[in-house]
Amino acid sequence: MRALVQRVTGARVEIGGAVVGEIGAGLLVLVCAMKGDSADAPEKMAAKIAKLRVFRDDRDRMNRSVLDAGGAALVVSQFTLAADTSRGNRPGFSEAAPPEEGEAAYTRFAAALQAEGVPIATGRFGADMAVHLVNDGPVTIWLDQ
């Protein structure tokens, strides 16, 4: 499983102009299931992200998690995180999990993050989405599980 995590002051996802998920301060999590992911990859990734210390403490150091900061997470499926550009200019996505597996992993990841205590909002798997965010910092972290 692969994720791109961005610390945000706010984020929302729209489908056809309608807002389907929105958060205030917290994390925008773009997530992609990969071929060969372990059975527990969604839960492991959720636990890692819930505890990831990327929020400022009282000394202005990145020392607090989204849980510590009282933030939320907007979870958006993003199969293009599996892009392989090693053979030219057109990305290949053969390392992304098949859609059925990807959707199941995405759903499990979102549920696991919520079970960790993080309030969540989501996009819609497989939809053409417009994601709006205000990146805070900017802080952007790439994670592979």
N, C-alpha and C positions, 0 to 999 in steps of 0.2 A: 504494500500500500504506500502511496506517495501523497504528500500534502504540501501545500504552500500556505503558510499562515501569515496573515498580515494584521498587525495591531491597528485598530481603527477607532476613530471617535464616533463613527456611525457608518452603517452600510445597509443596503437594501437590494433586493433582486426583484425585477419586474419581468412579467411575461405578457406580451401583447399590450403593454402600457399599464397593466394592473400590478400593484405591489403584492407579491406572494410571500415575502419574508423580509423582516426588517429588524435591526437591532440598533441600540445606541452604542456606547463605548464597549469595546471588547475585541473579538477576533473574527476576521473573515477567514474561513477555512475552505480552500479549494482542495478537493480530495479526489483521488483516482485509484481504483482497484487495478492491480497489476497481475498479469499471468504469474502463477506460481506463488501467490501470497499464501502465507500460512493461514490455517483455519481461524486463528485468534488475532489476525492482523488488525481488524477493525477495533477490537477492544484494546489492544496494546497501543495503537495510535491514539485512540481517545484518551487513554490514561496519560500518555506522554504529553498531549496537548493541554489537557486540563491542568497539569502541573508545570507547564513550560513557563519559566520566569522571565517574562518580557515586559512587565509593567513596572513603572517607577515606584520606588519606595520613598520614604521621607527624606532620604539623602540623595535623591535623584538618580539612583542606580536601578538597573533592571533586575529587580530582586523579588517581584511579586507575580503570582500566577493570575490567570483570569478569575479564578475562584477567590483569591485574596483581594483582588481589585473590585469584586462585585460586578464583573462584566458578563457579557453574553457572547454567544458564537452564532454567526451566520454560516451555515454549512451548505456548500454548493458543489455538485458533482462536476468534474472537469477532466474528461478523458484525455484532453490534449496535454496533460502533464506527462503522459507517456510518450510524447513526441520523440522520435529518433531522427536527427538531421545529419547523421554521420555519412550518408551516401548522397549528398546533394542538397538541393534547396527545397525540395518538397518533403515535409515531415511524414514519417511513417508512424503508424499507431499500433503495430502488430503486438507490442508488449502490453497493451491495455487488456484487461480482462474482458471476455465477451460480455455483451450488454446485460444478459440475465444475471451473471455473476457480479458484474459491476453494480447493478442496482441493489442486489441483496447486500453487498458489502457496504455500499453507501448508506443504506437504511440501518444496518447494524451499527455502523460508525456513529451516525447521528444519535441513535438510541443509547449507545454506550457513553457518548459524551454527556448526554443529558443525565444518565445514571451516575456519572461522576459528580453531578451537582451543578453543571453549567447550563443555564437557561439557553435554549437554542431556537433558532428559526432556520428554515431551509428553503432552498430553491426546489425545482422539480426535475427529477432525473430525466435526461434525454431531451429536455425542452430547450428551445432557443431563448436564452435569458439575457437580460441586460442587467449587469451588476454595477451598482454605484457604491463608491466608498470614499471615505476621507481617511487616507493612510496617516497614521499618527507616528511621527518620528522622522522619516518613515522607518518602520521596522517590518522586515519581511524575512521569514525563516523557511527554508526548504527542509522537509523531513522525509526520509525513507524508512519504512518499517520492514 
